[in-house]
Amino acid sequence: MIELNITDGVAEIVLNAPEKMNSLNEAALDELGAAYDKAAEGVETGEVRALLLRGEGRGFCAGRDISGVVPADDDVMGYLGGKVQPLLAKMASFPAPTFAAVQGACLGVGLGLAIATDVVYVAQNAKIGSPFANLGATLDSGGHWLFTERLGTHRTLDLIYTAELISGADAVASGLFSRAMPAEDLLETTRGIVAKVASGATGAFRASKELVAEIRDARLGLWDSMANENVAQAELCATEDYAEGFLAFQEKRKPAFKG
């Protein structure tokens, strides 16, 4: 159900099981991880400079495929700890800018896929939240962290207890994701932005990605973060893109970055 297409520096990964809202079982998680590995190889060869993740059909990803799960035999830790968490860590550390276009349902593991992506654009009518109260289960795949970090404890538990879903427009207004737009514009607009980023200084973008991740995970303060910025900038100074960017500015032309 996972497709990978590489064109003009952009790796586009598609969750293509619209009949089940792109829900993911163990095999699909393995396929998705392999697609990210293949795209990462493209970064090393210069074939890939940015990545777009999207879902086919009405929904982005409705979460885990539980159609065949027998609770008494369910290996929850094997699925979440053994499959989902390593995949999300791989996605988050992908060595190029990553984007997701999210429409319809974005729940459970689907929400985790969004959390592990650098930039997330959502359809205004997307549905995001924690429907697990109806299953006797709880939010997973990093959802507690995202909601508590961005919404606070009260709103987080409100969403979990009531199983109410919020729209893409409300999610962006609350600071969960990057931008909201009409569903009919989502894919075309996202593809245009990703193509533009793929032609940019992706080496510098990777540096910023690492700086932001360290601020998030290590809870760095202003001065520690600034010191890390200084080191990153000094390292970029020795790159071809840095020299090209300054030269293009001085010559009043568009830079030709190589990443």
Secondary structure, DSSP 8 states (H G I E B T S, - for coil): -EEEEEETTEEEEEE--GGGTT-B-HHHHHHHHHHHHHHHHHHHHTS-SEEEEEESSS-SB-SB--TT--GGG--HHHHIIIIIHHHHHHHHT-SS-EEEEE-SEEETHHHHHHHTSSEEEEETT-EEE-GGGGGT----TTHHHHHHHHH-HHHHHHHHHH--EEEHHHHHHTTSSSEEE-HHHHHHHHHHHHHHHHTS-HHHHHHHHHHHHHHHHHT--HHHHHHHHHHHHHHHTTSHHHHHHHHHHHHTS------
